[in-house]
Structures are given as C-alpha cells and as structure tokens.
Amino acid sequence: MTAADAVKSLGPDSMAVLNSECFCISLDAAALRQALESEIGQPGLFELIKQRCPHLFAARPVFLSHAHLTRMVRVVQAVESVVGMPAYRDEVLATAPAIARHDPGGAKGVFFGYDFHVADDGFGLIEINTNAGGAMLNAVLARAHRACCPAIDVLLPAPTNASEFEDRIVSMFRREWALGGHGRPLRSIAVVDEIPAEQYLYPEFLLFQRLFERHGLQAVIADPAEFCLRGGLLWHGDVAIDLVYNRLTDFSLAGQASATLREAYLRDAMVLTPHP
C-alpha cells in the first residue's frame, strides 16, 4: 500500500492527528518566488503579494479524510438535484432581479464552488460561491510545496499537474465562449473588478492575465466603468472583448459603474461569466 492509499483509508479522527502533528510538507519560499516571477507570473509579483497579502499562502497543507470527501460529493449532488427542479427555479426567479431571467445562451459560470469547513467537532457547507477566487493561487501553490521524505512526497501533486490544471482552466473559459453560441475561437478576455489594482486578490488577476496570454488570448484587467458599446460589441480601448471574466461583487450589475456591462450582457454583446 502506498502512503497515499494509507492516508485515503484513514478516517476523520486520523486526519485530525495528521493536521495537528504532521509537518512533513511545507511551503518552499524559493520555489514560490520562482513560480510567481518566472514560471507563470512576472517580476515583482512575489514582493507584491508579500506587501498586499502576506498570509495568502498557507505554510502547511490541510488533510481531508476520504469520508469527508464522500460527504462533500453527496451534499453537492443533493443541492444540484434540487436547483435543477423547475419548481425551485420558478420559486427563486419570481423574486430575483429581472436580469436573472435573461438567458445567457448556455454559459454556466466559471469557478462555481462549494465552500466547506471541516473542523475537529464538525463539518458543514458554509457557502455556495458563484464567484470563487483562488484557482491560480492554487496553481502556484502546487509548484511550491515540498515534502521531507519519499513516503510523504507521493501525496503531493506531480509537477505536471499544475500545468494540466491551468490548461483545464483555459479550456473552461473557451467552453463558456462556445456555450454562449459562438462558433469562432475565443480571442479576448477582460478580467473585471472595481478598481482592480486595489483589490486584495489583484495578484491573482495578474496571474490570470499571464495565463490567458500564454494561451494566445488578448487579456486586459479593467474596472467596469472602462468599457463602451460600439457596433454591437463591447470594447476596452481598441480591443473588442469577447468574454468578461466577472470578479465583481455587484452580482446583478445594478450599480452605475456596471451599466455598460449590464447593457452588453442583455444585448448578448459578449459572454459574461459568472453571470447574474
């Protein structure tokens, strides 16, 4: 039996012991800097994170038992079986903002996530997050964790896993574009939030921009007020935007700053994901 198999067979009590007493996996600061500044980021990003959000990356991993993972899957399946019912949708949409009834043409919403908290004395779903951040930060983290011995090393993701994960992220955005009813390839993406350079997770916006550019896409980071509609398309400066990666917390695009995005969404001038 491998170490990974052994850990998989342990129950919640054993996981609690590992979480309190196992210090065999740690964050390699040099590898983290290399990932942020050379592999997938850009010069200065490591220092920006140290200044802006110094506790962004955990020094140690958290172990989850197979039993906890199984329960998570069952909760997700239960929730999705309910929200897929026409009666549930009718009930919710009856009191939702009108924009929630606009058909986005099939786009499902990137990074839809279920936030679970696991503690020694409990387990629970605390949030269904339609606008979850952190994916690119985990891609960085996968490159920077190190184990102290071969027995534990097998628990870490293989070096190729991070790159494969990033490829799947880009494929998800391209799939959103295709689900929006477009036959031609995706060409441009805007990562959008209010005053993005002042956001806590601005470093992740930069990582997304670099990721998209490495895959041949034009990518901008922008405030929602920086766009205009022209000729049935959404524009940021002289770049026609195909898809907006929405990091706003103005979920219904109700604010004045979101007015252009709201009009573009309702006119199907771009694919917005996640959407109202």
N, C-alpha and C positions, 0 to 999 in steps of 0.2 A: 504494500500500500504506500502511495506517495504521501508526502506531507500535506499536499492539497486535499487528497482523499481523506486523510485523517481529520483535517480541520472541518471538512464538509460533513463528517459524521458526528461532530460534536454538537451538543445541544446548547441552549441559551446560557445555562449555568457555566459551561466550559468557556463560552465566548466571553462571559464577564471576567473570568480569570485571565484570559488572554489580553483583554482590554486593560486590565489593571496591572498585569505583571509582565507582559511580553514587550520587550523593547528591541526586538531583533530587526525591525525595519525602521529606517529613519530617512529624513529628507536630506539629500546631498545638495548643499548650497551652491557648490561649484557647478554641478550638473543643472541645477535650476537656472543659474545665470546663463549657462551655455544655451539652454533651451530658449530662454526668453530673448537673448540678444543675438543669437546666431542661427539656431536651427529653425525656429518658427516665428521669432519675434523681430525685434530691431534694436539697435544700440540705444541704451538709455532706459529700456523698459524695466530692467531689474531694479534700477535705482528709483524709478517712478513708483513701482509697487512698494518698495521699502518706505518711501515717503508717504504715499497715499493710503496704503492699506497693508501695513507691516505684518498683520496677523492673518493674511489671506490664505496662506498655505499651512496646513497642519503639519507638525513635525513628525507625528506618528499616525499610522492608519487606525481605523476602527474595524474590528472583526464583527461579522454578522453570521449567525448560525443558518444552516440550511432550513431549519424550522421557521425562522423569521422571514427568510426569502420566500418560502412557500406561502406563508400567511399574506405577505405583500401581494403576491400574484393573485391570490384569491380575492383580496379586497379590491384590487384593480378590476378584476373580471366582474365582480359584483356591481361596482359603480358603473362600469361601461354597459352592462346589461340593462341597468335602469335608465341611463341617459339616452340609450338608443330607442326607448319606447316612445311612440308618437304622443301618447297621453302626457308623458313627462315633458316633452318638448313643447307641446301646446300650453301646458301649465306655466312653464318658465317664460316662454316668449310672450305670453299675454301681459306680463308686467315689465318686460325688458324694454330698454330703449329701442326706438324704431330701427336704428341702424343694425341691431342684432338680427333683424329679419331679412337683411339683404343677403342674397345668395352669392357667395364669393366664387362660385364656379367649381367647387371641388377642393380647394385648398384647405388643409386640415389644421394647420398651425404648427410651426416648428417648436421643438423643445417643450412640448406639453408634458408636464411632470407631476408625479405624486410624491409629496414630501412626508416621509415617515420619520418619527422619532422613536428610537429604541433606547430604553434605559433599564437599569437593573430591576426596577419594580413595575415596568410597564412597556407597552408597545402601542403606537397609535398613528393614524393618519392625521396630520395637522393641517394640511393644505393641499388642494389641487391647484397647481400653479400653471396657468396658461402662458406664462411669460418668464420661464425659468432661465436664469443666467448660470454661468459656471462651466459650460461644456468645454470651452477652450482652455480654461484653467485646469481642468482635469486632464486634458491632453498634455499640458505642460508637466503636471504632477507625475504622470505616468513615465515621463522621461527622467525624473529626478529622485525617485525613491530607490534606496539601496538596502539590501539585506546583508546580515552579518555572517551568514553561513549558507551552504548549499541547500540544506533541508528547508530553510525558510524562503530561499530565493525562488523556489518553484511557485510560491504564492503570488509573486509579482508578475505583472503583465509582461509579455515578451516585448523587446524593443520595437518590434514591427507593429505591435498592437496600436500604439499611439497614432502612427501614420495611417493605419487602416481605419481607425476611429475618425480621423479628420476627413478621410475620403468619404466615409459614410455621412458625415455632416454636410459636405458639399452636395452629395447625391440627394440628401433630404431636401435641400433648397431647390435643386433642379427638378425634383419630383413635384414640389409645391408649384413651381412655374408651369410644369406640364399639366398638373391637375387644374390649373386655372384656365385651361383650354387653349394653350399656346403650342403650336407645332414647331416653331423655330427654336433654336437653342437659347438658353438664358445668356444674356450678355452683361448685365449690370445690376448691382445691388447697392442699396443705401442702408447703412446701419443708423437707426434714428432714435434719438432720445433728446429730452430738453437739455440744452446747454451741455452737450455730451462730454466736453473736456473737463467738466466739473463733477461728473458722476463718479461714484465710488468705484464702479467697475469699468471706468474708461480704459484701463489697460487691456481688458478683455475685448473691448471694441477694436483696439489696435490689432490684437491677435486675429480677430475675425477678418479685418481688412486685409491683413497679410495672407491669411489662408485663402480668401477669395482670389486675390491677385495671383497667388501661386498656381491657381487652377484656371487662369486665363480670363477672369472676370474683372471688369471695372468695378471698383468699390470705393464708396465715399462714406464718411461719418458726418452726420448732419443733424442740426436742430430742425424740428418740424416746420418752423417758420421760414426755412431757407428754400422752399420748393415753390414752383409755379406750374400751372397747367397751360400747355400750349399745343395746339394741333392735336388734341385728344391724347396727349402723352404727359407724363409727369417729368419735370426737368429739375435738375440741380445744376445751376450754371449752364454749361453747354453739354452736359451729359444727360441723355434720356434714360430714365430709371425704369428698368423692367420690374424689379421686385424690391419692396421695402421690408427689411428685417426690423420689426417693430419692437423696440425696447421701452416704449412709453408706458407709464402707469395711467395715462389718460385712456383707459380701455375702450371707451365708447367714442373717442375722438371728439369730445364735446367742447374742449377748450378752444379759445380763439386761435392759439398758436397751431392747433391741429386742423384748422378749417380747410386748408388746401389738400391735406391728406384725406380728410373726410370726403371732400368732393371727388377727388381722384378715385377713392375706393368705391364710392357709389356709382361712378361712371365707368368702373372697370378699366381705368386708365393705367393701372399697374396691379400687380399681385401684392397684397398686404398679408404678412404672416409674422406673428399671430394676428388674428383679425377679430373684430367685435362679435 
